């Protein structure tokens, strides 16, 4: 049986895959936003960064990362995502 810590890590790994859902797939913006909410609730993303994901939720082709960069928010999140600045 998996421990609680193992279950949390498995959930985080699944959410990481979802926040990296490829652009352009149907419902991908909403998927990325839902996963971003997971990281926000864990304290791993600030509210300004989450807001960009919210704005992009209905825009499946829109990459939130350049917007986050342009707004000057979420620098730690951009590093974590491997987004070159």
PDB file with SEQRES, HELIX, SHEET and CRYST1 records, atoms N, CA, C and O in Angstrom:
SEQRES   1 A   85  UNK UNK UNK UNK UNK UNK UNK UNK UNK UNK UNK UNK UNK          
SEQRES   2 A   85  UNK UNK UNK UNK UNK UNK UNK UNK UNK UNK UNK UNK UNK          
SEQRES   3 A   85  UNK UNK UNK UNK UNK UNK UNK UNK UNK UNK UNK UNK UNK          
SEQRES   4 A   85  UNK UNK UNK UNK UNK UNK UNK UNK UNK UNK UNK UNK UNK          
SEQRES   5 A   85  UNK UNK UNK UNK UNK UNK UNK UNK UNK UNK UNK UNK UNK          
SEQRES   6 A   85  UNK UNK UNK UNK UNK UNK UNK UNK UNK UNK UNK UNK UNK          
SEQRES   7 A   85  UNK UNK UNK UNK UNK UNK UNK                                  
HELIX    1 AA1 UNK A    4  UNK A   19  1                                  16    
HELIX    2 AA2 UNK A   28  UNK A   41  1                                  14    
HELIX    3 AA3 UNK A   47  UNK A   56  1                                  10    
HELIX    4 AA4 UNK A   64  UNK A   71  1                                   8    
HELIX    5 AA5 UNK A   75  UNK A   81  1                                   7    
CRYST1    1.000    1.000    1.000  90.00  90.00  90.00 P 1           1          
ATOM      1  N   UNK A   1       0.837  -1.177   0.000  1.00  0.00           N  
ATOM      2  CA  UNK A   1       0.000   0.000   0.000  1.00  0.00           C  
ATOM      3  C   UNK A   1       0.887   1.247   0.000  1.00  0.00           C  
ATOM      4  O   UNK A   1       1.881   1.300   0.724  1.00  0.00           O  
ATOM      5  N   UNK A   2       0.534   2.239  -0.800  1.00  0.00           N  
ATOM      6  CA  UNK A   2       1.328   3.464  -0.903  1.00  0.00           C  
ATOM      7  C   UNK A   2       1.098   4.343   0.319  1.00  0.00           C  
ATOM      8  O   UNK A   2      -0.009   4.417   0.853  1.00  0.00           O  
ATOM      9  N   UNK A   3       2.154   5.000   0.744  1.00  0.00           N  
ATOM     10  CA  UNK A   3       2.038   5.921   1.863  1.00  0.00           C  
ATOM     11  C   UNK A   3       1.383   7.221   1.391  1.00  0.00           C  
ATOM     12  O   UNK A   3       1.254   7.459   0.190  1.00  0.00           O  
ATOM     13  N   UNK A   4       0.977   8.046   2.332  1.00  0.00           N  
ATOM     14  CA  UNK A   4       0.360   9.326   1.983  1.00  0.00           C  
ATOM     15  C   UNK A   4       1.342  10.192   1.188  1.00  0.00           C  
ATOM     16  O   UNK A   4       0.950  10.859   0.230  1.00  0.00           O  
ATOM     17  N   UNK A   5       2.597  10.180   1.581  1.00  0.00           N  
ATOM     18  CA  UNK A   5       3.614  10.965   0.870  1.00  0.00           C  
ATOM     19  C   UNK A   5       3.765  10.480  -0.572  1.00  0.00           C  
ATOM     20  O   UNK A   5       3.901  11.292  -1.487  1.00  0.00           O  
ATOM     21  N   UNK A   6       3.741   9.176  -0.777  1.00  0.00           N  
ATOM     22  CA  UNK A   6       3.849   8.624  -2.126  1.00  0.00           C  
ATOM     23  C   UNK A   6       2.632   9.002  -2.972  1.00  0.00           C  
ATOM     24  O   UNK A   6       2.759   9.288  -4.163  1.00  0.00           O  
ATOM     25  N   UNK A   7       1.463   9.001  -2.353  1.00  0.00           N  
ATOM     26  CA  UNK A   7       0.250   9.378  -3.064  1.00  0.00           C  
ATOM     27  C   UNK A   7       0.289  10.856  -3.461  1.00  0.00           C  
ATOM     28  O   UNK A   7      -0.130  11.213  -4.562  1.00  0.00           O  
ATOM     29  N   UNK A   8       0.791  11.712  -2.571  1.00  0.00           N  
ATOM     30  CA  UNK A   8       0.906  13.133  -2.877  1.00  0.00           C  
ATOM     31  C   UNK A   8       1.894  13.370  -4.014  1.00  0.00           C  
ATOM     32  O   UNK A   8       1.662  14.209  -4.884  1.00  0.00           O  
ATOM     33  N   UNK A   9       2.987  12.632  -3.999  1.00  0.00           N  
ATOM     34  CA  UNK A   9       3.975  12.768  -5.076  1.00  0.00           C  
ATOM     35  C   UNK A   9       3.413  12.287  -6.403  1.00  0.00           C  
ATOM     36  O   UNK A   9       3.686  12.884  -7.445  1.00  0.00           O  
ATOM     37  N   UNK A  10       2.633  11.219  -6.376  1.00  0.00           N  
ATOM     38  CA  UNK A  10       2.012  10.719  -7.600  1.00  0.00           C  
ATOM     39  C   UNK A  10       1.025  11.748  -8.143  1.00  0.00           C  
ATOM     40  O   UNK A  10       0.964  11.980  -9.350  1.00  0.00           O  
ATOM     41  N   UNK A  11       0.255  12.364  -7.248  1.00  0.00           N  
ATOM     42  CA  UNK A  11      -0.688  13.405  -7.663  1.00  0.00           C  
ATOM     43  C   UNK A  11       0.051  14.607  -8.255  1.00  0.00           C  
ATOM     44  O   UNK A  11      -0.370  15.154  -9.274  1.00  0.00           O  
ATOM     45  N   UNK A  12       1.141  15.012  -7.624  1.00  0.00           N  
ATOM     46  CA  UNK A  12       1.929  16.137  -8.135  1.00  0.00           C  
ATOM     47  C   UNK A  12       2.501  15.821  -9.515  1.00  0.00           C  
ATOM     48  O   UNK A  12       2.527  16.686 -10.390  1.00  0.00           O  
ATOM     49  N   UNK A  13       2.955  14.594  -9.709  1.00  0.00           N  
ATOM     50  CA  UNK A  13       3.499  14.199 -11.013  1.00  0.00           C  
ATOM     51  C   UNK A  13       2.412  14.244 -12.084  1.00  0.00           C  
ATOM     52  O   UNK A  13       2.665  14.678 -13.208  1.00  0.00           O  
ATOM     53  N   UNK A  14       1.217  13.801 -11.743  1.00  0.00           N  
ATOM     54  CA  UNK A  14       0.111  13.841 -12.696  1.00  0.00           C  
ATOM     55  C   UNK A  14      -0.264  15.283 -13.033  1.00  0.00           C  
ATOM     56  O   UNK A  14      -0.505  15.607 -14.196  1.00  0.00           O  
ATOM     57  N   UNK A  15      -0.313  16.146 -12.021  1.00  0.00           N  
ATOM     58  CA  UNK A  15      -0.649  17.553 -12.255  1.00  0.00           C  
ATOM     59  C   UNK A  15       0.435  18.247 -13.070  1.00  0.00           C  
ATOM     60  O   UNK A  15       0.143  19.137 -13.868  1.00  0.00           O  
ATOM     61  N   UNK A  16       1.679  17.842 -12.869  1.00  0.00           N  
ATOM     62  CA  UNK A  16       2.783  18.416 -13.659  1.00  0.00           C  
ATOM     63  C   UNK A  16       2.583  18.102 -15.138  1.00  0.00           C  
ATOM     64  O   UNK A  16       2.775  18.965 -15.994  1.00  0.00           O  
ATOM     65  N   UNK A  17       2.196  16.865 -15.432  1.00  0.00           N  
ATOM     66  CA  UNK A  17       1.923  16.499 -16.823  1.00  0.00           C  
ATOM     67  C   UNK A  17       0.772  17.339 -17.378  1.00  0.00           C  
ATOM     68  O   UNK A  17       0.825  17.787 -18.523  1.00  0.00           O  
ATOM     69  N   UNK A  18      -0.258  17.550 -16.574  1.00  0.00           N  
ATOM     70  CA  UNK A  18      -1.423  18.308 -17.031  1.00  0.00           C  
ATOM     71  C   UNK A  18      -1.105  19.784 -17.257  1.00  0.00           C  
ATOM     72  O   UNK A  18      -1.593  20.379 -18.217  1.00  0.00           O  
ATOM     73  N   UNK A  19      -0.293  20.382 -16.382  1.00  0.00           N  
ATOM     74  CA  UNK A  19       0.053  21.798 -16.566  1.00  0.00           C  
ATOM     75  C   UNK A  19       0.921  21.978 -17.816  1.00  0.00           C  
ATOM     76  O   UNK A  19       1.054  23.087 -18.333  1.00  0.00           O  
ATOM     77  N   UNK A  20       1.499  20.898 -18.286  1.00  0.00           N  
ATOM     78  CA  UNK A  20       2.308  20.916 -19.506  1.00  0.00           C  
ATOM     79  C   UNK A  20       1.563  20.353 -20.715  1.00  0.00           C  
ATOM     80  O   UNK A  20       2.189  19.965 -21.702  1.00  0.00           O  
ATOM     81  N   UNK A  21       0.238  20.305 -20.644  1.00  0.00           N  
ATOM     82  CA  UNK A  21      -0.558  19.831 -21.771  1.00  0.00           C  
ATOM     83  C   UNK A  21      -0.223  20.666 -23.010  1.00  0.00           C  
ATOM     84  O   UNK A  21      -0.178  21.894 -22.935  1.00  0.00           O  
ATOM     85  N   UNK A  22       0.011  20.009 -24.140  1.00  0.00           N  
ATOM     86  CA  UNK A  22       0.383  20.751 -25.348  1.00  0.00           C  
ATOM     87  C   UNK A  22      -0.662  21.784 -25.754  1.00  0.00           C  
ATOM     88  O   UNK A  22      -1.865  21.576 -25.598  1.00  0.00           O  
ATOM     89  N   UNK A  23      -0.178  22.882 -26.270  1.00  0.00           N  
ATOM     90  CA  UNK A  23      -1.048  23.941 -26.771  1.00  0.00           C  
ATOM     91  C   UNK A  23      -1.874  23.413 -27.937  1.00  0.00           C  
ATOM     92  O   UNK A  23      -1.423  22.568 -28.711  1.00  0.00           O  
ATOM     93  N   UNK A  24      -3.079  23.925 -28.042  1.00  0.00           N  
ATOM     94  CA  UNK A  24      -3.915  23.625 -29.190  1.00  0.00           C  
ATOM     95  C   UNK A  24      -4.820  22.429 -29.053  1.00  0.00           C  
ATOM     96  O   UNK A  24      -5.760  22.285 -29.835  1.00  0.00           O  
ATOM     97  N   UNK A  25      -4.575  21.567 -28.091  1.00  0.00           N  
ATOM     98  CA  UNK A  25      -5.469  20.429 -27.889  1.00  0.00           C  
ATOM     99  C   UNK A  25      -6.785  20.935 -27.316  1.00  0.00           C  
ATOM    100  O   UNK A  25      -6.810  21.884 -26.533  1.00  0.00           O  
ATOM    101  N   UNK A  26      -7.865  20.300 -27.710  1.00  0.00           N  
ATOM    102  CA  UNK A  26      -9.169  20.710 -27.209  1.00  0.00           C  
ATOM    103  C   UNK A  26      -9.191  20.653 -25.686  1.00  0.00           C  
ATOM    104  O   UNK A  26      -8.790  19.652 -25.092  1.00  0.00           O  
ATOM    105  N   UNK A  27      -9.657  21.719 -25.058  1.00  0.00           N  
ATOM    106  CA  UNK A  27      -9.759  21.870 -23.605  1.00  0.00           C  
ATOM    107  C   UNK A  27      -8.405  21.966 -22.906  1.00  0.00           C  
ATOM    108  O   UNK A  27      -8.342  21.876 -21.679  1.00  0.00           O  
ATOM    109  N   UNK A  28      -7.339  22.143 -23.650  1.00  0.00           N  
ATOM    110  CA  UNK A  28      -6.006  22.170 -23.029  1.00  0.00           C  
ATOM    111  C   UNK A  28      -5.818  23.388 -22.131  1.00  0.00           C  
ATOM    112  O   UNK A  28      -5.135  23.293 -21.111  1.00  0.00           O  
ATOM    113  N   UNK A  29      -6.401  24.519 -22.481  1.00  0.00           N  
ATOM    114  CA  UNK A  29      -6.284  25.707 -21.633  1.00  0.00           C  
ATOM    115  C   UNK A  29      -6.924  25.477 -20.278  1.00  0.00           C  
ATOM    116  O   UNK A  29      -6.361  25.853 -19.249  1.00  0.00           O  
ATOM    117  N   UNK A  30      -8.094  24.863 -20.272  1.00  0.00           N  
ATOM    118  CA  UNK A  30      -8.775  24.560 -19.016  1.00  0.00           C  
ATOM    119  C   UNK A  30      -8.012  23.513 -18.205  1.00  0.00           C  
ATOM    120  O   UNK A  30      -7.967  23.573 -16.977  1.00  0.00           O  
ATOM    121  N   UNK A  31      -7.424  22.566 -18.903  1.00  0.00           N  
ATOM    122  CA  UNK A  31      -6.632  21.538 -18.231  1.00  0.00           C  
ATOM    123  C   UNK A  31      -5.430  22.159 -17.543  1.00  0.00           C  
ATOM    124  O   UNK A  31      -5.133  21.847 -16.390  1.00  0.00           O  
ATOM    125  N   UNK A  32      -4.735  23.045 -18.259  1.00  0.00           N  
ATOM    126  CA  UNK A  32      -3.575  23.719 -17.675  1.00  0.00           C  
ATOM    127  C   UNK A  32      -3.979  24.566 -16.480  1.00  0.00           C  
ATOM    128  O   UNK A  32      -3.270  24.604 -15.474  1.00  0.00           O  
ATOM    129  N   UNK A  33      -5.128  25.254 -16.585  1.00  0.00           N  
ATOM    130  CA  UNK A  33      -5.597  26.089 -15.475  1.00  0.00           C  
ATOM    131  C   UNK A  33      -5.935  25.252 -14.247  1.00  0.00           C  
ATOM    132  O   UNK A  33      -5.579  25.624 -13.129  1.00  0.00           O  
ATOM    133  N   UNK A  34      -6.612  24.135 -14.443  1.00  0.00           N  
ATOM    134  CA  UNK A  34      -6.945  23.263 -13.314  1.00  0.00           C  
ATOM    135  C   UNK A  34      -5.678  22.762 -12.625  1.00  0.00           C  
ATOM    136  O   UNK A  34      -5.611  22.715 -11.397  1.00  0.00           O  
ATOM    137  N   UNK A  35      -4.688  22.391 -13.410  1.00  0.00           N  
ATOM    138  CA  UNK A  35      -3.427  21.929 -12.830  1.00  0.00           C  
ATOM    139  C   UNK A  35      -2.707  23.080 -12.133  1.00  0.00           C  
ATOM    140  O   UNK A  35      -2.104  22.887 -11.077  1.00  0.00           O  
ATOM    141  N   UNK A  36      -2.766  24.270 -12.716  1.00  0.00           N  
ATOM    142  CA  UNK A  36      -2.141  25.438 -12.083  1.00  0.00           C  
ATOM    143  C   UNK A  36      -2.780  25.707 -10.720  1.00  0.00           C  
ATOM    144  O   UNK A  36      -2.090  26.075  -9.769  1.00  0.00           O  
ATOM    145  N   UNK A  37      -4.088  25.523 -10.628  1.00  0.00           N  
ATOM    146  CA  UNK A  37      -4.783  25.708  -9.355  1.00  0.00           C  
ATOM    147  C   UNK A  37      -4.231  24.739  -8.301  1.00  0.00           C  
ATOM    148  O   UNK A  37      -4.090  25.104  -7.134  1.00  0.00           O  
ATOM    149  N   UNK A  38      -3.926  23.527  -8.707  1.00  0.00           N  
ATOM    150  CA  UNK A  38      -3.325  22.551  -7.793  1.00  0.00           C  
ATOM    151  C   UNK A  38      -2.017  23.101  -7.217  1.00  0.00           C  
ATOM    152  O   UNK A  38      -1.794  23.046  -6.008  1.00  0.00           O  
ATOM    153  N   UNK A  39      -1.160  23.628  -8.087  1.00  0.00           N  
ATOM    154  CA  UNK A  39       0.127  24.148  -7.622  1.00  0.00           C  
ATOM    155  C   UNK A  39      -0.039  25.426  -6.794  1.00  0.00           C  
ATOM    156  O   UNK A  39       0.717  25.659  -5.850  1.00  0.00           O  
ATOM    157  N   UNK A  40      -1.025  26.247  -7.147  1.00  0.00           N  
ATOM    158  CA  UNK A  40      -1.311  27.430  -6.353  1.00  0.00           C  
ATOM    159  C   UNK A  40      -1.734  27.032  -4.935  1.00  0.00           C  
ATOM    160  O   UNK A  40      -1.249  27.598  -3.956  1.00  0.00           O  
ATOM    161  N   UNK A  41      -2.621  26.076  -4.836  1.00  0.00           N  
ATOM    162  CA  UNK A  41      -3.110  25.633  -3.522  1.00  0.00           C  
ATOM    163  C   UNK A  41      -1.994  25.042  -2.670  1.00  0.00           C  
ATOM    164  O   UNK A  41      -2.054  25.088  -1.441  1.00  0.00           O  
ATOM    165  N   UNK A  42      -0.989  24.493  -3.314  1.00  0.00           N  
ATOM    166  CA  UNK A  42       0.168  23.948  -2.585  1.00  0.00           C  
ATOM    167  C   UNK A  42       1.195  25.022  -2.240  1.00  0.00           C  
ATOM    168  O   UNK A  42       2.199  24.740  -1.587  1.00  0.00           O  
ATOM    169  N   UNK A  43       0.942  26.250  -2.677  1.00  0.00           N  
ATOM    170  CA  UNK A  43       1.869  27.343  -2.401  1.00  0.00           C  
ATOM    171  C   UNK A  43       3.059  27.376  -3.336  1.00  0.00           C  
ATOM    172  O   UNK A  43       4.065  28.016  -3.031  1.00  0.00           O  
ATOM    173  N   UNK A  44       2.962  26.698  -4.472  1.00  0.00           N  
ATOM    174  CA  UNK A  44       4.063  26.612  -5.416  1.00  0.00           C  
ATOM    175  C   UNK A  44       3.913  27.582  -6.589  1.00  0.00           C  
ATOM    176  O   UNK A  44       4.733  27.601  -7.507  1.00  0.00           O  
ATOM    177  N   UNK A  45       2.847  28.388  -6.540  1.00  0.00           N  
ATOM    178  CA  UNK A  45       2.590  29.369  -7.595  1.00  0.00           C  
ATOM    179  C   UNK A  45       1.893  30.555  -6.937  1.00  0.00           C  
ATOM    180  O   UNK A  45       1.051  30.380  -6.056  1.00  0.00           O  
ATOM    181  N   UNK A  46       2.247  31.759  -7.369  1.00  0.00           N  
ATOM    182  CA  UNK A  46       1.586  32.935  -6.788  1.00  0.00           C  
ATOM    183  C   UNK A  46       0.285  33.244  -7.522  1.00  0.00           C  
ATOM    184  O   UNK A  46       0.020  32.709  -8.599  1.00  0.00           O  
ATOM    185  N   UNK A  47      -0.520  34.117  -6.921  1.00  0.00           N  
ATOM    186  CA  UNK A  47      -1.843  34.442  -7.456  1.00  0.00           C  
ATOM    187  C   UNK A  47      -1.765  35.119  -8.821  1.00  0.00           C  
ATOM    188  O   UNK A  47      -2.624  34.886  -9.670  1.00  0.00           O  
ATOM    189  N   UNK A  48      -0.761  35.944  -9.043  1.00  0.00           N  
ATOM    190  CA  UNK A  48      -0.630  36.640 -10.325  1.00  0.00           C  
ATOM    191  C   UNK A  48      -0.369  35.655 -11.463  1.00  0.00           C  
ATOM    192  O   UNK A  48      -0.881  35.826 -12.570  1.00  0.00           O  
ATOM    193  N   UNK A  49       0.416  34.640 -11.189  1.00  0.00           N  
ATOM    194  CA  UNK A  49       0.700  33.609 -12.188  1.00  0.00           C  
ATOM    195  C   UNK A  49      -0.555  32.794 -12.460  1.00  0.00           C  
ATOM    196  O   UNK A  49      -0.878  32.516 -13.615  1.00  0.00           O  
ATOM    197  N   UNK A  50      -1.262  32.411 -11.408  1.00  0.00           N  
ATOM    198  CA  UNK A  50      -2.514  31.673 -11.571  1.00  0.00           C  
ATOM    199  C   UNK A  50      -3.508  32.476 -12.409  1.00  0.00           C  
ATOM    200  O   UNK A  50      -4.229  31.907 -13.228  1.00  0.00           O  
ATOM    201  N   UNK A  51      -3.549  33.783 -12.210  1.00  0.00           N  
ATOM    202  CA  UNK A  51      -4.467  34.633 -12.972  1.00  0.00           C  
ATOM    203  C   UNK A  51      -4.190  34.549 -14.467  1.00  0.00           C  
ATOM    204  O   UNK A  51      -5.124  34.569 -15.269  1.00  0.00           O  
ATOM    205  N   UNK A  52      -2.934  34.456 -14.850  1.00  0.00           N  
ATOM    206  CA  UNK A  52      -2.605  34.315 -16.279  1.00  0.00           C  
ATOM    207  C   UNK A  52      -3.156  32.992 -16.800  1.00  0.00           C  
ATOM    208  O   UNK A  52      -3.715  32.947 -17.896  1.00  0.00           O  
ATOM    209  N   UNK A  53      -3.008  31.925 -16.037  1.00  0.00           N  
ATOM    210  CA  UNK A  53      -3.575  30.640 -16.454  1.00  0.00           C  
ATOM    211  C   UNK A  53      -5.098  30.738 -16.553  1.00  0.00           C  
ATOM    212  O   UNK A  53      -5.695  30.127 -17.439  1.00  0.00           O  
ATOM    213  N   UNK A  54      -5.731  31.496 -15.661  1.00  0.00           N  
ATOM    214  CA  UNK A  54      -7.183  31.668 -15.720  1.00  0.00           C  
ATOM    215  C   UNK A  54      -7.580  32.381 -17.008  1.00  0.00           C  
ATOM    216  O   UNK A  54      -8.513  31.967 -17.694  1.00  0.00           O  
ATOM    217  N   UNK A  55      -6.869  33.447 -17.326  1.00  0.00           N  
ATOM    218  CA  UNK A  55      -7.161  34.208 -18.540  1.00  0.00           C  
ATOM    219  C   UNK A  55      -7.004  33.331 -19.780  1.00  0.00           C  
ATOM    220  O   UNK A  55      -7.784  33.442 -20.726  1.00  0.00           O  
ATOM    221  N   UNK A  56      -6.007  32.473 -19.772  1.00  0.00           N  
ATOM    222  CA  UNK A  56      -5.725  31.611 -20.927  1.00  0.00           C  
ATOM    223  C   UNK A  56      -6.569  30.333 -20.945  1.00  0.00           C  
ATOM    224  O   UNK A  56      -6.467  29.544 -21.885  1.00  0.00           O  
ATOM    225  N   UNK A  57      -7.387  30.122 -19.938  1.00  0.00           N  
ATOM    226  CA  UNK A  57      -8.128  28.867 -19.809  1.00  0.00           C  
ATOM    227  C   UNK A  57      -9.018  28.573 -21.020  1.00  0.00           C  
ATOM    228  O   UNK A  57      -9.162  27.414 -21.408  1.00  0.00           O  
ATOM    229  N   UNK A  58      -9.601  29.581 -21.606  1.00  0.00           N  
ATOM    230  CA  UNK A  58     -10.490  29.357 -22.744  1.00  0.00           C  
ATOM    231  C   UNK A  58      -9.770  29.510 -24.076  1.00  0.00           C  
ATOM    232  O   UNK A  58     -10.391  29.444 -25.137  1.00  0.00           O  
ATOM    233  N   UNK A  59      -8.470  29.712 -24.017  1.00  0.00           N  
ATOM    234  CA  UNK A  59      -7.670  29.930 -25.221  1.00  0.00           C  
ATOM    235  C   UNK A  59      -6.684  28.784 -25.376  1.00  0.00           C  
ATOM    236  O   UNK A  59      -5.525  28.894 -24.976  1.00  0.00           O  
ATOM    237  N   UNK A  60      -7.138  27.703 -25.949  1.00  0.00           N  
ATOM    238  CA  UNK A  60      -6.333  26.486 -26.018  1.00  0.00           C  
ATOM    239  C   UNK A  60      -5.001  26.670 -26.736  1.00  0.00           C  
ATOM    240  O   UNK A  60      -4.055  25.926 -26.478  1.00  0.00           O  
ATOM    241  N   UNK A  61      -4.916  27.643 -27.625  1.00  0.00           N  
ATOM    242  CA  UNK A  61      -3.679  27.865 -28.385  1.00  0.00           C  
ATOM    243  C   UNK A  61      -2.739  28.869 -27.723  1.00  0.00           C  
ATOM    244  O   UNK A  61      -1.621  29.066 -28.197  1.00  0.00           O  
ATOM    245  N   UNK A  62      -3.168  29.503 -26.645  1.00  0.00           N  
ATOM    246  CA  UNK A  62      -2.387  30.578 -26.016  1.00  0.00           C  
ATOM    247  C   UNK A  62      -1.430  30.012 -24.966  1.00  0.00           C  
ATOM    248  O   UNK A  62      -1.847  29.317 -24.040  1.00  0.00           O  
ATOM    249  N   UNK A  63      -0.154  30.317 -25.126  1.00  0.00           N  
ATOM    250  CA  UNK A  63       0.862  29.893 -24.160  1.00  0.00           C  
ATOM    251  C   UNK A  63       0.910  30.912 -23.018  1.00  0.00           C  
ATOM    252  O   UNK A  63       1.215  32.080 -23.257  1.00  0.00           O  
ATOM    253  N   UNK A  64       0.617  30.497 -21.791  1.00  0.00           N  
ATOM    254  CA  UNK A  64       0.632  31.447 -20.685  1.00  0.00           C  
ATOM    255  C   UNK A  64       2.033  31.906 -20.282  1.00  0.00           C  
ATOM    256  O   UNK A  64       2.176  32.961 -19.664  1.00  0.00           O  
ATOM    257  N   UNK A  65       3.050  31.146 -20.613  1.00  0.00           N  
ATOM    258  CA  UNK A  65       4.396  31.457 -20.126  1.00  0.00           C  
ATOM    259  C   UNK A  65       4.934  32.800 -20.624  1.00  0.00           C  
ATOM    260  O   UNK A  65       5.487  33.545 -19.816  1.00  0.00           O  
ATOM    261  N   UNK A  66       4.805  33.150 -21.902  1.00  0.00           N  
ATOM    262  CA  UNK A  66       5.282  34.476 -22.320  1.00  0.00           C  
ATOM    263  C   UNK A  66       4.507  35.611 -21.651  1.00  0.00           C  
ATOM    264  O   UNK A  66       5.065  36.677 -21.391  1.00  0.00           O  
ATOM    265  N   UNK A  67       3.238  35.386 -21.376  1.00  0.00           N  
ATOM    266  CA  UNK A  67       2.432  36.405 -20.705  1.00  0.00           C  
ATOM    267  C   UNK A  67       2.912  36.587 -19.270  1.00  0.00           C  
ATOM    268  O   UNK A  67       3.029  37.709 -18.778  1.00  0.00           O  
ATOM    269  N   UNK A  68       3.185  35.478 -18.616  1.00  0.00           N  
ATOM    270  CA  UNK A  68       3.721  35.538 -17.245  1.00  0.00           C  
ATOM    271  C   UNK A  68       5.023  36.324 -17.246  1.00  0.00           C  
ATOM    272  O   UNK A  68       5.238  37.185 -16.393  1.00  0.00           O  
ATOM    273  N   UNK A  69       5.889  36.025 -18.206  1.00  0.00           N  
ATOM    274  CA  UNK A  69       7.165  36.738 -18.325  1.00  0.00           C  
ATOM    275  C   UNK A  69       6.953  38.218 -18.575  1.00  0.00           C  
ATOM    276  O   UNK A  69       7.568  39.059 -17.919  1.00  0.00           O  
ATOM    277  N   UNK A  70       6.075  38.541 -19.533  1.00  0.00           N  
ATOM    278  CA  UNK A  70       5.839  39.935 -19.891  1.00  0.00           C  
ATOM    279  C   UNK A  70       5.249  40.744 -18.737  1.00  0.00           C  
ATOM    280  O   UNK A  70       5.501  41.944 -18.628  1.00  0.00           O  
ATOM    281  N   UNK A  71       4.477  40.103 -17.892  1.00  0.00           N  
ATOM    282  CA  UNK A  71       3.900  40.781 -16.728  1.00  0.00           C  
ATOM    283  C   UNK A  71       4.888  40.894 -15.573  1.00  0.00           C  
ATOM    284  O   UNK A  71       4.648  41.621 -14.609  1.00  0.00           O  
ATOM    285  N   UNK A  72       5.984  40.181 -15.675  1.00  0.00           N  
ATOM    286  CA  UNK A  72       6.997  40.228 -14.613  1.00  0.00           C  
ATOM    287  C   UNK A  72       6.575  39.513 -13.347  1.00  0.00           C  
ATOM    288  O   UNK A  72       7.027  39.858 -12.255  1.00  0.00           O  
ATOM    289  N   UNK A  73       5.714  38.522 -13.486  1.00  0.00           N  
ATOM    290  CA  UNK A  73       5.265  37.735 -12.330  1.00  0.00           C  
ATOM    291  C   UNK A  73       5.722  36.292 -12.520  1.00  0.00           C  
ATOM    292  O   UNK A  73       6.018  35.868 -13.637  1.00  0.00           O  
ATOM    293  N   UNK A  74       5.776  35.552 -11.433  1.00  0.00           N  
ATOM    294  CA  UNK A  74       6.041  34.119 -11.535  1.00  0.00           C  
ATOM    295  C   UNK A  74       7.428  33.738 -12.007  1.00  0.00           C  
ATOM    296  O   UNK A  74       7.591  32.745 -12.716  1.00  0.00           O  
ATOM    297  N   UNK A  75       8.430  34.512 -11.623  1.00  0.00           N  
ATOM    298  CA  UNK A  75       9.790  34.196 -12.080  1.00  0.00           C  
ATOM    299  C   UNK A  75      10.233  32.803 -11.643  1.00  0.00           C  
ATOM    300  O   UNK A  75      10.883  32.086 -12.404  1.00  0.00           O  
ATOM    301  N   UNK A  76       9.885  32.425 -10.429  1.00  0.00           N  
ATOM    302  CA  UNK A  76      10.242  31.084  -9.939  1.00  0.00           C  
ATOM    303  C   UNK A  76       9.497  30.013 -10.734  1.00  0.00           C  
ATOM    304  O   UNK A  76      10.052  28.958 -11.039  1.00  0.00           O  
ATOM    305  N   UNK A  77       8.240  30.293 -11.064  1.00  0.00           N  
ATOM    306  CA  UNK A  77       7.458  29.340 -11.848  1.00  0.00           C  
ATOM    307  C   UNK A  77       8.062  29.175 -13.243  1.00  0.00           C  
ATOM    308  O   UNK A  77       8.154  28.059 -13.755  1.00  0.00           O  
ATOM    309  N   UNK A  78       8.470  30.275 -13.850  1.00  0.00           N  
ATOM    310  CA  UNK A  78       9.097  30.194 -15.171  1.00  0.00           C  
ATOM    311  C   UNK A  78      10.362  29.350 -15.129  1.00  0.00           C  
ATOM    312  O   UNK A  78      10.618  28.562 -16.040  1.00  0.00           O  
ATOM    313  N   UNK A  79      11.152  29.514 -14.077  1.00  0.00           N  
ATOM    314  CA  UNK A  79      12.359  28.684 -13.931  1.00  0.00           C  
ATOM    315  C   UNK A  79      11.985  27.219 -13.827  1.00  0.00           C  
ATOM    316  O   UNK A  79      12.591  26.360 -14.468  1.00  0.00           O  
ATOM    317  N   UNK A  80      10.989  26.947 -13.020  1.00  0.00           N  
ATOM    318  CA  UNK A  80      10.549  25.561 -12.818  1.00  0.00           C  
ATOM    319  C   UNK A  80      10.055  24.949 -14.128  1.00  0.00           C  
ATOM    320  O   UNK A  80      10.261  23.764 -14.387  1.00  0.00           O  
ATOM    321  N   UNK A  81       9.403  25.767 -14.948  1.00  0.00           N  
ATOM    322  CA  UNK A  81       8.880  25.295 -16.232  1.00  0.00           C  
ATOM    323  C   UNK A  81       9.975  25.188 -17.304  1.00  0.00           C  
ATOM    324  O   UNK A  81       9.735  24.677 -18.398  1.00  0.00           O  
ATOM    325  N   UNK A  82      11.177  25.674 -16.976  1.00  0.00           N  
ATOM    326  CA  UNK A  82      12.269  25.638 -17.936  1.00  0.00           C  
ATOM    327  C   UNK A  82      12.084  26.633 -19.060  1.00  0.00           C  
ATOM    328  O   UNK A  82      12.562  26.426 -20.176  1.00  0.00           O  
ATOM    329  N   UNK A  83      11.382  27.719 -18.758  1.00  0.00           N  
ATOM    330  CA  UNK A  83      11.113  28.744 -19.763  1.00  0.00           C  
ATOM    331  C   UNK A  83      12.240  29.758 -19.766  1.00  0.00           C  
ATOM    332  O   UNK A  83      12.410  30.521 -18.815  1.00  0.00           O  
ATOM    333  N   UNK A  84      13.012  29.760 -20.853  1.00  0.00           N  
ATOM    334  CA  UNK A  84      14.159  30.670 -20.972  1.00  0.00           C  
ATOM    335  C   UNK A  84      13.677  32.111 -21.043  1.00  0.00           C  
ATOM    336  O   UNK A  84      12.716  32.430 -21.744  1.00  0.00           O  
ATOM    337  N   UNK A  85      14.355  32.962 -20.314  1.00  0.00           N  
ATOM    338  CA  UNK A  85      13.970  34.377 -20.300  1.00  0.00           C  
ATOM    339  C   UNK A  85      14.941  35.217 -21.074  1.00  0.00           C  
ATOM    340  O   UNK A  85      14.770  36.433 -21.167  1.00  0.00           O  
TER     341      UNK A  85                                                      
END                                                                             
